[in-house]
Amino acid sequence: MNFKPWKDLFPSRFSQIIFVVYILLFVNQGILVTASQGSDNKYDYNIITVVLLTEVLKLVISSLLYCRENKPTELVREVIERKSVLLLYFVPASLYCLYNNLAFVNLSSFDPTTYYLLLQLRVVVTGILFQIIFGKVLSKKQWISLLILTAGCMLKQVNFNQETEDSQKNDTKSHSLVLSINTLFILIQIFCSCFAGVYNEYLLKHQGNDVNIFTQNVFMYLDSIICNVALLFIDGSITTVFLYENISKVFSFKVLIVMLNNAAVGIVTSFFLKTLNSILKTFASAIELVLTAVLSFLFFGIPVYLNTILAVGTVMYATYLYSQNPVSSPPKKPASQELESDNEELLQMEEV
């Protein structure tokens, strides 16, 4: 097992801080969303409204970051001139809209550890999509790592003794993947993330290739806002959601922390990918699984069963194996456009 020197992994103290903050914020999101639930694992606030307001917050932050080096009028001009790209972003925006809202739904059905464990199946789906869409044949090591990862997720539904089984029956949340509507929701969430990621890569390397990264974020968040408003119409809550008794619940302390943390995740992710690399991102995901299991036990008393320990360990090993030879798609962009390519990963972190 060959490890790079510490200074090669973390070239500066700032990069070390970013690595730690990235992990903590990402773990916090699942914990905070779970903490915002009532005793019946339901939300007393409208989750679509929370996602909508979070997208507004991200839009404001991205606009301010753009305006650090450019005039606001330039942003308006670029949005108008590149309206064709703005329209194309409706595809990933609608997928992320569904993904973000399903995150709340799934966290009310699964404990945070199980939720993040199941989301690791994105690696499998993404690998298969790359092979189909980009004609990228996966190596033997890649297939082995994907199969091990899948087996790790399946381990989560294995009960090793009757006591564990009886305990899980008394829990209000699922600690495993069972055939139900919740299974369908988690699979839809995974596919939304994967398809949106692949489509984003297409935009970045074609129509949006020469668009500023923060402008692309503005496109994404503008379209996401429209999609969430449309979802409010479909849900039938557009006329009542902004009443005082409803909006006051959205602006409660717990929910505000959820929105602020989610916005921070997006910003820190961009710094993460700029100062570090995607390989460290896979190791961060493995660490997140362990921290989520520990914190879920400490804060919510969610037990850590033997199947959880084995599943987390298996997924961590599969993640390490995959990181030795990760899937990448051609063509590679010139160094001068490297910053724009970072946006693909940033967009994939639209987690809640």
C-alpha contacts under 8 A as a table, 3 or more apart, distances in Angstrom:
res1	aa1	res2	aa2	distance
4	K	8	D	6.16
4	K	9	L	6.50
5	P	8	D	5.31
5	P	9	L	6.61
6	W	9	L	5.24
6	W	10	F	6.08
7	K	10	F	5.04
7	K	11	P	4.99
7	K	12	S	7.46
8	D	11	P	5.68
9	L	276	L	7.40
9	L	280	L	7.96
10	F	13	R	7.23
10	F	15	S	5.68
10	F	16	Q	5.77
10	F	276	L	7.10
11	P	15	S	6.67
12	S	15	S	5.29
12	S	16	Q	6.65
13	R	16	Q	5.05
13	R	17	I	6.30
14	F	17	I	5.09
14	F	18	I	6.18
15	S	18	I	4.99
15	S	19	F	6.17
15	S	272	F	7.29
15	S	275	T	5.86
15	S	276	L	6.66
16	Q	19	F	5.16
16	Q	20	V	6.45
17	I	20	V	5.27
17	I	21	V	6.04
18	I	21	V	5.12
18	I	22	Y	5.81
18	I	268	V	6.91
18	I	271	F	7.13
18	I	272	F	5.99
19	F	22	Y	5.25
19	F	23	I	6.46
19	F	272	F	6.60
19	F	284	A	7.68
20	V	23	I	5.34
20	V	24	L	6.28
21	V	24	L	5.09
21	V	25	L	6.00
21	V	268	V	7.66
22	Y	25	L	5.36
22	Y	26	F	6.18
22	Y	265	V	6.79
22	Y	268	V	6.13
22	Y	269	T	6.68
22	Y	272	F	7.29
23	I	26	F	5.26
23	I	27	V	6.16
23	I	284	A	6.16
23	I	285	S	7.67
23	I	287	I	7.54
23	I	288	E	6.09
24	L	27	V	5.25
24	L	28	N	5.91
24	L	288	E	7.83
25	L	28	N	4.91
25	L	29	Q	6.34
25	L	261	N	6.45
25	L	262	N	7.84
25	L	264	A	7.41
25	L	265	V	5.96
26	F	29	Q	5.40
26	F	30	G	7.40
26	F	265	V	6.42
26	F	288	E	7.40
27	V	30	G	5.87
27	V	31	I	6.60
27	V	288	E	5.86
27	V	291	L	7.06
27	V	292	T	5.88
28	N	31	I	5.01
28	N	32	L	5.72
28	N	261	N	7.50
29	Q	32	L	5.20
29	Q	33	V	6.09
29	Q	258	V	6.58
29	Q	261	N	6.55
29	Q	262	N	6.56
29	Q	352	V	7.57
30	G	33	V	5.30
30	G	34	T	6.17
30	G	107	L	7.31
30	G	112	P	5.64
30	G	292	T	7.96
31	I	34	T	5.18
31	I	35	A	6.11
31	I	112	P	6.70
31	I	292	T	7.57
31	I	295	L	7.75
31	I	296	S	7.03
32	L	35	A	4.91
32	L	36	S	6.21
32	L	254	K	7.41
32	L	257	I	7.52
32	L	258	V	5.88
33	V	36	S	5.17
33	V	37	Q	6.89
33	V	104	F	7.06
33	V	107	L	7.34
33	V	255	V	7.88
33	V	258	V	6.31
34	T	37	Q	5.52
34	T	41	N	7.83
34	T	107	L	6.51
34	T	108	S	7.04
34	T	111	D	7.98
34	T	112	P	7.46
35	A	38	G	7.97
35	A	254	K	7.60
36	S	43	Y	7.06
36	S	254	K	5.76
36	S	255	V	6.40
37	Q	40	D	7.59
37	Q	41	N	5.24
37	Q	42	K	5.37
37	Q	43	Y	4.95
37	Q	44	D	7.37
37	Q	108	S	7.54
38	G	41	N	5.25
38	G	42	K	5.42
38	G	43	Y	6.02
38	G	44	D	7.04
39	S	42	K	7.36
40	D	172	T	7.91
41	N	108	S	5.36
41	N	109	S	7.66
41	N	172	T	7.80
41	N	173	K	7.99
42	K	108	S	6.41
43	Y	46	N	7.28
43	Y	47	I	7.53
44	D	249	K	7.15
45	Y	246	N	6.70
45	Y	247	I	7.96
45	Y	249	K	5.56
45	Y	250	V	5.73
46	N	49	T	5.47
46	N	50	V	6.64
46	N	241	V	7.13
46	N	246	N	7.59
46	N	250	V	7.21
47	I	50	V	5.01
47	I	51	V	6.28
47	I	101	N	6.68
47	I	104	F	6.97
48	I	51	V	5.14
48	I	52	L	6.07
48	I	101	N	6.29
48	I	228	N	6.56
48	I	231	L	7.45
48	I	232	L	6.77
49	T	52	L	4.91
49	T	53	L	6.10
49	T	228	N	7.76
49	T	232	L	7.82
49	T	241	V	7.38
49	T	250	V	7.55
50	V	53	L	5.25
50	V	54	T	6.09
50	V	250	V	6.51
50	V	255	V	7.68
50	V	259	M	7.02
51	V	54	T	5.05
51	V	55	E	6.28
51	V	97	C	7.92
51	V	100	N	6.81
51	V	101	N	6.77
51	V	228	N	7.43
51	V	259	M	7.76
51	V	352	V	7.21
52	L	55	E	5.21
52	L	56	V	6.41
52	L	224	S	7.67
52	L	225	I	5.73
52	L	228	N	5.67
52	L	229	V	7.28
53	L	56	V	4.92
53	L	57	L	6.22
53	L	259	M	7.66
54	T	57	L	5.01
54	T	58	K	6.24
54	T	259	M	5.29
54	T	260	L	7.52
54	T	262	N	7.34
54	T	263	A	6.66
55	E	58	K	4.99
55	E	59	L	6.07
55	E	221	Y	5.67
55	E	222	L	7.95
55	E	224	S	6.71
55	E	225	I	6.14
56	V	59	L	5.00
56	V	60	V	6.29
56	V	221	Y	7.09
56	V	222	L	7.96
56	V	225	I	6.81
57	L	60	V	5.18
57	L	61	I	6.29
57	L	263	A	6.88
58	K	61	I	5.08
58	K	62	S	6.03
58	K	221	Y	6.88
58	K	263	A	5.70
58	K	266	G	7.95
59	L	62	S	5.20
59	L	63	S	6.06
59	L	217	N	7.40
59	L	218	V	5.72
59	L	221	Y	5.47
59	L	222	L	6.99
60	V	63	S	5.15
60	V	64	L	6.18
61	I	64	L	5.13
61	I	65	L	6.19
62	S	65	L	5.06
62	S	66	Y	6.17
62	S	214	F	5.72
62	S	215	T	7.80
62	S	217	N	6.46
62	S	218	V	6.32
63	S	66	Y	5.07
63	S	67	C	6.16
63	S	75	L	7.89
63	S	214	F	7.09
63	S	215	T	7.76
63	S	218	V	6.71
64	L	67	C	4.98
64	L	68	R	6.37
65	L	68	R	5.32
65	L	69	E	7.85
65	L	214	F	7.08
66	Y	69	E	6.30
66	Y	70	N	6.15
66	Y	75	L	7.61
66	Y	214	F	5.66
66	Y	215	T	7.18
67	C	70	N	4.58
67	C	71	K	5.50
67	C	72	P	5.82
67	C	75	L	7.82
68	R	71	K	7.93
70	N	74	E	6.62
70	N	75	L	7.62
71	K	74	E	5.30
71	K	75	L	6.94
72	P	75	L	5.21
72	P	76	V	6.56
73	T	76	V	5.10
73	T	77	R	6.08
74	E	77	R	4.97
74	E	78	E	6.01
75	L	78	E	5.10
75	L	79	V	6.17
75	L	215	T	7.09
76	V	79	V	5.19
76	V	80	I	6.29
77	R	80	I	5.20
77	R	81	E	6.05
78	E	81	E	5.04
78	E	82	R	5.86
78	E	215	T	7.74
79	V	82	R	5.29
79	V	83	K	5.80
79	V	86	L	7.21
79	V	215	T	7.49
79	V	219	F	7.57
80	I	83	K	5.23
82	R	85	V	5.47
82	R	86	L	6.48
83	K	86	L	4.70
83	K	87	L	6.20
84	S	87	L	5.19
84	S	88	L	6.41
85	V	88	L	4.95
85	V	89	Y	6.35
85	V	207	Q	6.48
85	V	208	G	6.39
85	V	219	F	7.87
86	L	89	Y	5.31
86	L	90	F	7.20
86	L	219	F	5.22
86	L	220	M	7.60
86	L	223	D	7.57
87	L	90	F	5.54
87	L	223	D	7.93
88	L	91	V	6.19
88	L	203	L	7.94
89	Y	92	P	5.68
89	Y	93	A	5.98
89	Y	219	F	6.52
89	Y	220	M	5.87
89	Y	223	D	6.78
90	F	93	A	4.88
90	F	94	S	5.86
90	F	220	M	7.43
90	F	223	D	5.51
90	F	224	S	7.45
90	F	227	C	7.99
91	V	94	S	5.45
91	V	95	L	6.49
91	V	196	A	7.45
91	V	199	Y	7.94
92	P	95	L	4.99
92	P	96	Y	6.05
92	P	195	F	7.87
92	P	196	A	4.65
92	P	197	G	7.63
92	P	199	Y	6.74
92	P	200	N	6.79
92	P	220	M	7.76
93	A	96	Y	5.12
93	A	97	C	5.96
93	A	196	A	7.91
93	A	220	M	5.85
93	A	221	Y	7.46
93	A	223	D	5.78
93	A	224	S	4.89
93	A	227	C	7.16
94	S	97	C	4.92
94	S	98	L	6.38
94	S	223	D	7.71
94	S	224	S	6.50
94	S	227	C	5.84
95	L	98	L	5.28
95	L	99	Y	6.13
95	L	192	C	5.20
95	L	193	S	7.16
95	L	195	F	7.96
95	L	196	A	6.15
96	Y	99	Y	4.65
96	Y	100	N	5.84
96	Y	192	C	6.64
96	Y	193	S	6.79
96	Y	196	A	7.10
96	Y	224	S	7.55
96	Y	350	E	6.75
97	C	100	N	5.37
97	C	101	N	6.36
97	C	224	S	6.13
97	C	227	C	6.53
97	C	228	N	6.35
98	L	101	N	5.37
98	L	102	L	6.05
98	L	189	Q	7.35
98	L	192	C	7.40
99	Y	102	L	5.17
99	Y	103	A	6.22
99	Y	188	I	7.79
99	Y	189	Q	4.96
99	Y	190	I	7.86
99	Y	192	C	6.04
99	Y	193	S	6.73
99	Y	351	E	7.57
99	Y	352	V	7.48
100	N	103	A	5.15
100	N	104	F	7.16
100	N	350	E	6.96
100	N	351	E	5.96
100	N	352	V	4.34
101	N	104	F	5.59
101	N	105	V	6.72
101	N	352	V	6.90
102	L	105	V	4.82
102	L	106	N	5.90
102	L	185	F	6.82
102	L	186	I	7.65
102	L	189	Q	6.40
103	A	106	N	5.24
103	A	107	L	6.05
103	A	189	Q	7.45
103	A	351	E	7.34
103	A	352	V	5.63
104	F	107	L	5.22
104	F	108	S	6.40
104	F	352	V	7.07
105	V	108	S	5.34
105	V	109	S	6.72
106	N	109	S	5.01
106	N	110	F	5.90
106	N	115	Y	7.19
106	N	182	N	6.79
106	N	185	F	6.98
106	N	186	I	6.57
107	L	110	F	5.13
107	L	111	D	6.28
107	L	112	P	6.42
107	L	115	Y	6.63
108	S	111	D	7.50
108	S	173	K	7.34
109	S	173	K	5.37
109	S	174	S	6.12
109	S	182	N	6.87
110	F	114	T	6.08
110	F	115	Y	5.71
110	F	173	K	5.35
110	F	174	S	4.89
110	F	175	H	6.20
110	F	176	S	7.72
111	D	114	T	5.53
111	D	115	Y	6.15
111	D	173	K	6.15
111	D	174	S	6.57
111	D	175	H	6.23
111	D	296	S	7.86
111	D	302	I	7.57
112	P	115	Y	4.97
112	P	116	Y	6.18
112	P	292	T	6.57
112	P	293	A	7.47
112	P	296	S	6.91
113	T	116	Y	5.45
113	T	117	L	6.03
113	T	289	L	6.38
113	T	292	T	5.56
113	T	293	A	5.16
113	T	296	S	7.32
114	T	117	L	4.99
114	T	118	L	6.07
114	T	156	K	7.50
114	T	175	H	5.87
114	T	176	S	6.45
115	Y	118	L	5.36
115	Y	119	L	6.34
116	Y	119	L	5.01
116	Y	120	Q	6.66
116	Y	289	L	6.67
117	L	120	Q	5.48
117	L	121	L	7.85
117	L	153	C	6.46
117	L	289	L	6.75
117	L	312	V	7.22
117	L	315	V	7.81
118	L	121	L	5.79
118	L	153	C	6.04
118	L	177	L	7.97
118	L	186	I	7.68
119	L	122	R	5.81
119	L	186	I	7.73
119	L	190	I	6.35
120	Q	123	V	5.91
120	Q	124	V	7.82
120	Q	149	L	7.65
120	Q	153	C	7.99
120	Q	315	V	7.90
121	L	124	V	5.21
121	L	125	V	6.48
121	L	149	L	7.28
121	L	150	T	6.63
121	L	153	C	7.63
121	L	190	I	7.20
122	R	125	V	5.10
122	R	126	T	5.83
122	R	190	I	5.67
122	R	191	F	7.46
122	R	193	S	7.47
122	R	194	C	6.36
123	V	126	T	5.19
123	V	127	G	6.08
123	V	146	L	7.20
124	V	127	G	5.20
124	V	128	I	6.36
124	V	146	L	5.44
124	V	147	L	7.98
124	V	149	L	7.76
124	V	150	T	7.45
125	V	128	I	5.19
125	V	129	L	6.13
125	V	190	I	7.91
125	V	191	F	7.30
125	V	194	C	6.72
126	T	129	L	5.02
126	T	130	F	6.12
126	T	194	C	5.59
126	T	195	F	8.00
126	T	198	V	7.96
127	G	130	F	5.24
127	G	131	Q	6.40
127	G	138	L	7.57
127	G	327	V	6.52
128	I	131	Q	5.13
128	I	132	I	6.27
129	L	132	I	5.10
129	L	133	I	5.78
129	L	134	F	7.79
129	L	194	C	7.98
129	L	198	V	7.92
130	F	133	I	5.34
130	F	134	F	5.21
130	F	135	G	6.77
130	F	136	K	5.93
130	F	198	V	7.96
130	F	327	V	7.67
130	F	329	S	7.12
131	Q	134	F	5.77
131	Q	135	G	4.86
131	Q	136	K	4.39
131	Q	137	V	5.41
131	Q	138	L	6.66
132	I	135	G	5.47
132	I	136	K	7.26
133	I	136	K	7.85
134	F	329	S	6.78
134	F	330	P	7.83
136	K	329	S	7.03
138	L	142	Q	5.92
138	L	143	W	6.48
138	L	327	V	7.44
139	S	142	Q	5.14
139	S	143	W	6.36
140	K	143	W	5.20
140	K	144	I	6.14
141	K	144	I	5.06
141	K	145	S	6.11
141	K	321	L	7.48
141	K	322	Y	7.35
141	K	325	N	7.40
142	Q	145	S	5.19
142	Q	146	L	6.20
142	Q	321	L	7.82
142	Q	322	Y	5.85
142	Q	325	N	6.68
142	Q	326	P	7.14
142	Q	327	V	7.72
143	W	146	L	5.08
143	W	147	L	6.12
144	I	147	L	5.14
144	I	148	I	6.13
145	S	148	I	5.10
145	S	149	L	6.09
145	S	318	A	4.83
145	S	319	T	7.13
145	S	321	L	5.75
145	S	322	Y	5.38
146	L	149	L	5.04
146	L	150	T	6.19
146	L	318	A	6.91
146	L	322	Y	7.41
147	L	150	T	5.06
147	L	151	A	6.16
148	I	151	A	4.99
148	I	152	G	6.12
148	I	314	T	6.93
148	I	315	V	7.17
148	I	318	A	5.64
149	L	152	G	5.00
149	L	153	C	6.43
149	L	314	T	6.71
149	L	315	V	5.00
149	L	318	A	5.17
149	L	319	T	7.27
150	T	153	C	5.23
150	T	154	M	6.31
151	A	154	M	4.97
151	A	155	L	6.19
151	A	314	T	7.78
152	G	155	L	5.12
152	G	156	K	7.04
152	G	310	L	7.40
152	G	311	A	4.53
152	G	312	V	6.97
152	G	313	G	7.82
152	G	314	T	5.00
152	G	315	V	5.24
153	C	156	K	5.57
153	C	157	Q	7.93
153	C	311	A	6.01
153	C	315	V	7.19
154	M	157	Q	5.86
154	M	158	V	7.40
154	M	177	L	7.56
154	M	311	A	7.65
155	L	158	V	5.34
155	L	307	N	6.00
155	L	308	T	7.66
155	L	310	L	7.05
155	L	311	A	5.30
156	K	175	H	7.28
156	K	176	S	5.22
156	K	177	L	7.06
156	K	307	N	5.30
156	K	308	T	5.67
156	K	310	L	7.95
156	K	311	A	5.63
157	Q	175	H	7.39
157	Q	176	S	4.43
157	Q	177	L	5.73
157	Q	178	V	7.23
157	Q	307	N	7.30
158	V	176	S	7.91
158	V	307	N	6.18
159	N	162	Q	7.43
159	N	164	T	6.44
159	N	165	E	5.95
159	N	307	N	6.66
160	F	164	T	7.11
160	F	165	E	7.98
160	F	306	L	7.31
160	F	307	N	7.16
161	N	164	T	5.55
161	N	165	E	6.52
162	Q	165	E	4.93
162	Q	166	D	6.10
163	E	166	D	5.17
163	E	167	S	6.15
164	T	167	S	5.09
164	T	168	Q	6.16
164	T	305	Y	7.18
165	E	168	Q	5.20
165	E	169	K	6.31
166	D	169	K	5.13
166	D	170	N	6.61
167	S	170	N	5.31
167	S	171	D	6.61
168	Q	171	D	5.10
168	Q	174	S	7.42
168	Q	175	H	7.06
169	K	172	T	7.86
171	D	174	S	7.19
174	S	177	L	7.45
177	L	183	T	6.42
178	V	182	N	7.92
178	V	183	T	6.35
179	L	182	N	7.70
179	L	183	T	5.77
180	S	183	T	5.22
180	S	184	L	6.77
181	I	184	L	5.06
181	I	185	F	6.31
182	N	185	F	4.99
182	N	186	I	6.25
183	T	186	I	5.33
183	T	187	L	6.23
184	L	187	L	5.15
184	L	188	I	6.11
185	F	188	I	5.08
185	F	189	Q	6.17
186	I	189	Q	5.02
186	I	190	I	6.23
187	L	190	I	5.05
187	L	191	F	6.20
188	I	191	F	5.18
188	I	192	C	6.03
189	Q	192	C	5.14
189	Q	193	S	6.31
190	I	193	S	5.27
190	I	194	C	6.30
191	F	194	C	5.05
191	F	195	F	5.92
192	C	195	F	5.42
192	C	196	A	5.88
193	S	196	A	5.29
193	S	197	G	6.06
193	S	348	Q	6.65
194	C	197	G	5.09
194	C	198	V	6.30
195	F	198	V	5.18
195	F	199	Y	6.11
196	A	199	Y	5.08
196	A	200	N	5.98
196	A	348	Q	7.58
197	G	200	N	5.06
197	G	201	E	6.32
197	G	344	E	6.71
197	G	345	E	7.76
197	G	347	L	7.41
197	G	348	Q	5.82
198	V	201	E	5.16
198	V	202	Y	6.46
199	Y	202	Y	5.00
199	Y	203	L	6.37
200	N	203	L	5.05
200	N	204	L	6.09
200	N	344	E	5.95
200	N	347	L	7.76
201	E	204	L	5.03
201	E	205	K	6.18
201	E	341	S	7.97
201	E	344	E	5.93
202	Y	205	K	5.38
202	Y	206	H	6.02
202	Y	207	Q	7.97
203	L	206	H	5.21
203	L	207	Q	5.34
203	L	208	G	5.08
203	L	209	N	6.90
204	L	207	Q	6.79
204	L	208	G	4.81
204	L	209	N	4.73
204	L	340	E	7.19
204	L	341	S	6.56
204	L	343	N	7.98
204	L	344	E	7.25
205	K	208	G	6.59
205	K	209	N	4.88
205	K	333	K	7.81
205	K	341	S	7.96
206	H	209	N	5.22
207	Q	210	D	7.80
208	G	211	V	5.27
208	G	216	Q	7.65
209	N	340	E	7.36
210	D	337	Q	7.97
210	D	340	E	7.92
211	V	215	T	6.62
211	V	216	Q	6.57
211	V	340	E	7.63
212	N	215	T	5.13
212	N	216	Q	6.32
212	N	340	E	6.71
213	I	216	Q	5.13
213	I	217	N	6.38
213	I	339	L	7.26
213	I	340	E	5.25
213	I	343	N	6.11
214	F	217	N	4.87
214	F	218	V	6.23
215	T	218	V	4.93
215	T	219	F	6.28
216	Q	219	F	4.96
216	Q	220	M	6.22
216	Q	343	N	7.95
217	N	220	M	5.00
217	N	221	Y	6.12
217	N	343	N	7.93
217	N	347	L	7.80
218	V	221	Y	5.21
218	V	222	L	5.93
219	F	222	L	5.31
219	F	223	D	6.22
220	M	223	D	5.35
220	M	224	S	6.03
221	Y	224	S	4.81
221	Y	225	I	6.06
222	L	225	I	5.25
222	L	226	I	6.52
223	D	226	I	5.13
223	D	227	C	6.18
224	S	227	C	4.99
224	S	228	N	6.15
225	I	228	N	5.23
225	I	229	V	6.22
226	I	229	V	5.14
226	I	230	A	6.20
227	C	230	A	5.03
227	C	231	L	6.18
228	N	231	L	4.82
228	N	232	L	6.26
229	V	232	L	5.05
229	V	233	F	6.54
229	V	238	I	7.72
230	A	233	F	5.09
230	A	234	I	6.32
231	L	234	I	4.93
231	L	235	D	5.96
232	L	235	D	4.97
232	L	236	G	6.09
232	L	237	S	5.56
232	L	238	I	5.06
233	F	236	G	5.04
233	F	237	S	6.42
233	F	238	I	5.32
234	I	237	S	7.94
235	D	238	I	7.61
236	G	239	T	7.43
237	S	240	T	5.39
237	S	241	V	5.55
238	I	241	V	5.58
238	I	242	F	7.49
239	T	242	F	7.12
240	T	243	L	5.48
240	T	246	N	7.52
241	V	246	N	5.76
241	V	247	I	6.61
242	F	246	N	6.27
242	F	247	I	5.37
243	L	246	N	5.43
243	L	247	I	5.98
244	Y	247	I	5.17
244	Y	248	S	5.76
245	E	248	S	5.48
245	E	249	K	6.84
246	N	249	K	5.45
246	N	250	V	6.84
247	I	250	V	5.05
247	I	251	F	6.43
248	S	251	F	5.15
248	S	252	S	6.40
249	K	252	S	5.25
249	K	255	V	7.87
250	V	255	V	5.94
250	V	256	L	7.22
251	F	255	V	6.29
251	F	256	L	5.73
252	S	255	V	5.52
252	S	256	L	6.13
253	F	256	L	5.21
253	F	257	I	6.27
254	K	257	I	5.27
254	K	258	V	6.48
255	V	258	V	4.99
255	V	259	M	6.43
256	L	259	M	5.17
256	L	260	L	6.14
257	I	260	L	5.10
257	I	261	N	5.90
258	V	261	N	5.27
258	V	262	N	6.17
259	M	262	N	5.19
259	M	263	A	6.28
260	L	263	A	5.18
260	L	264	A	6.16
261	N	264	A	5.00
261	N	265	V	6.20
262	N	265	V	5.09
262	N	266	G	6.76
262	N	351	E	7.31
262	N	352	V	6.58
263	A	266	G	5.41
263	A	267	I	6.66
264	A	267	I	5.17
264	A	268	V	6.01
265	V	268	V	5.31
265	V	269	T	5.97
265	V	349	M	7.55
266	G	269	T	5.21
266	G	270	S	6.68
266	G	346	L	6.34
266	G	347	L	7.86
266	G	349	M	6.35
266	G	350	E	6.89
267	I	270	S	5.46
267	I	271	F	6.83
268	V	271	F	5.13
268	V	272	F	6.04
269	T	272	F	4.82
269	T	273	L	6.23
269	T	345	E	7.97
269	T	346	L	5.93
269	T	349	M	7.45
270	S	273	L	5.38
270	S	274	K	6.16
270	S	342	D	7.06
270	S	343	N	7.30
270	S	345	E	7.99
270	S	346	L	5.71
271	F	274	K	4.97
271	F	275	T	5.98
272	F	275	T	5.46
272	F	276	L	5.51
272	F	277	N	7.26
273	L	276	L	5.27
273	L	277	N	5.32
273	L	278	S	6.66
273	L	342	D	6.36
273	L	345	E	7.73
274	K	277	N	7.29
274	K	339	L	7.35
274	K	342	D	7.09
276	L	280	L	7.05
277	N	280	L	5.70
277	N	281	K	6.63
278	S	281	K	4.75
278	S	282	T	6.61
279	I	282	T	5.32
279	I	283	F	6.81
279	I	323	S	5.69
280	L	283	F	5.06
280	L	284	A	6.10
281	K	284	A	4.91
281	K	285	S	6.32
282	T	285	S	5.10
282	T	286	A	6.59
282	T	319	T	6.34
282	T	320	Y	7.45
282	T	323	S	6.65
283	F	286	A	5.10
283	F	287	I	6.37
283	F	316	M	7.92
283	F	319	T	7.09
283	F	320	Y	6.87
284	A	287	I	5.09
284	A	288	E	6.10
285	S	288	E	5.00
285	S	289	L	6.55
286	A	289	L	5.34
286	A	290	V	6.90
286	A	312	V	7.97
286	A	315	V	7.39
286	A	316	M	5.10
286	A	319	T	6.95
287	I	290	V	5.32
287	I	291	L	6.29
288	E	291	L	5.14
288	E	292	T	5.90
289	L	292	T	5.21
289	L	293	A	6.31
289	L	312	V	6.66
290	V	293	A	5.27
290	V	294	V	6.34
290	V	312	V	7.05
291	L	294	V	5.10
291	L	295	L	5.95
292	T	295	L	5.21
292	T	296	S	5.82
293	A	296	S	5.23
293	A	297	F	6.31
293	A	304	V	6.87
294	V	297	F	5.26
294	V	298	L	6.30
295	L	298	L	4.93
295	L	299	F	5.86
295	L	300	F	7.89
296	S	299	F	5.41
296	S	300	F	5.36
296	S	301	G	6.51
296	S	302	I	5.64
297	F	300	F	5.61
297	F	301	G	4.37
297	F	302	I	4.53
297	F	303	P	5.75
297	F	304	V	6.97
298	L	301	G	5.75
298	L	302	I	7.76
304	V	308	T	6.00
304	V	309	I	6.98
305	Y	308	T	5.19
305	Y	309	I	6.55
306	L	309	I	5.15
306	L	310	L	6.22
307	N	310	L	5.17
307	N	311	A	5.90
308	T	311	A	5.08
308	T	312	V	6.02
309	I	312	V	5.31
309	I	313	G	6.11
310	L	313	G	5.15
310	L	314	T	6.06
311	A	314	T	5.16
311	A	315	V	6.12
312	V	315	V	5.18
312	V	316	M	6.05
313	G	316	M	5.12
313	G	317	Y	6.30
314	T	317	Y	5.20
314	T	318	A	6.19
315	V	318	A	4.99
315	V	319	T	6.00
316	M	319	T	5.05
316	M	320	Y	6.27
317	Y	320	Y	5.09
317	Y	321	L	6.17
318	A	321	L	5.03
318	A	322	Y	6.01
319	T	322	Y	5.09
319	T	323	S	6.08
320	Y	323	S	5.09
320	Y	324	Q	6.71
321	L	324	Q	5.49
321	L	325	N	7.47
322	Y	325	N	5.61
322	Y	326	P	5.52
323	S	326	P	5.20
329	S	332	K	7.52
333	K	337	Q	6.29
333	K	338	E	6.69
333	K	341	S	7.79
334	P	337	Q	5.51
334	P	338	E	6.57
335	A	338	E	4.97
336	S	339	L	7.60
337	Q	340	E	5.55
337	Q	341	S	6.76
338	E	341	S	5.20
338	E	342	D	6.71
339	L	342	D	5.31
339	L	343	N	7.38
340	E	343	N	5.65
341	S	344	E	5.91
341	S	345	E	8.00
342	D	345	E	5.77
342	D	346	L	6.57
343	N	346	L	4.79
343	N	347	L	6.02
344	E	347	L	5.34
344	E	348	Q	6.43
345	E	348	Q	5.03
345	E	349	M	6.63
346	L	349	M	5.40
346	L	350	E	7.57
347	L	350	E	5.83
348	Q	351	E	7.64
